[in-house]
C-alpha cells in the first residue's frame, strides 16, 4: 500500500474538488495557449515555443498560466 487513497475511496466532496481543479487548470491553459498563439512574438517575453512547452507540460495547479499572464506578455504599444 502506498498511502494514497484510490479514486473510489475519496469522499464525493474531494472527488468534485479534484474535477473542478482539473477543469480550471485546463481552461487556464487553453486560454493562455490561445493568447500565446495569437500574440506576435514581439509581445512575448522569451521564445514562444518555450512558453508553449511550459504551459503544456507542467501540471501547475494554475501557476504556469498565471505566470504567463503576469510575466510572459508585453504590453501592446
MOGIHU-V622702 format. One record per backbone hydrogen bond with DSSP energy under -0.5 kcal/mol. CO is the residue of the C=O (numbers start at 1). NH is the residue of the N-H. If there is no record, write none. Layout:
co-><CO & CO>
nh-><NH & NH>
This chain:
co-><6 & 6 & 7 & 11 & 12 & 13 & 14 & 15 & 16 & 17 & 18 & 19 & 20 & 21 & 22 & 23 & 24 & 25 & 26 & 27 & 28 & 29 & 30 & 31 & 32 & 33 & 34 & 35 & 40 & 41 & 43 & 44 & 47 & 48 & 49 & 50 & 51 & 52 & 53 & 53 & 54 & 58 & 60 & 62 & 63 & 64 & 65 & 66 & 67 & 67 & 68 & 68 & 72>
nh-><9 & 10 & 10 & 15 & 16 & 17 & 18 & 19 & 20 & 21 & 22 & 23 & 24 & 25 & 26 & 27 & 28 & 29 & 30 & 31 & 32 & 33 & 34 & 35 & 36 & 37 & 38 & 39 & 43 & 44 & 74 & 46 & 51 & 52 & 53 & 54 & 55 & 56 & 57 & 58 & 58 & 60 & 63 & 66 & 67 & 68 & 69 & 70 & 71 & 72 & 72 & 73 & 45>
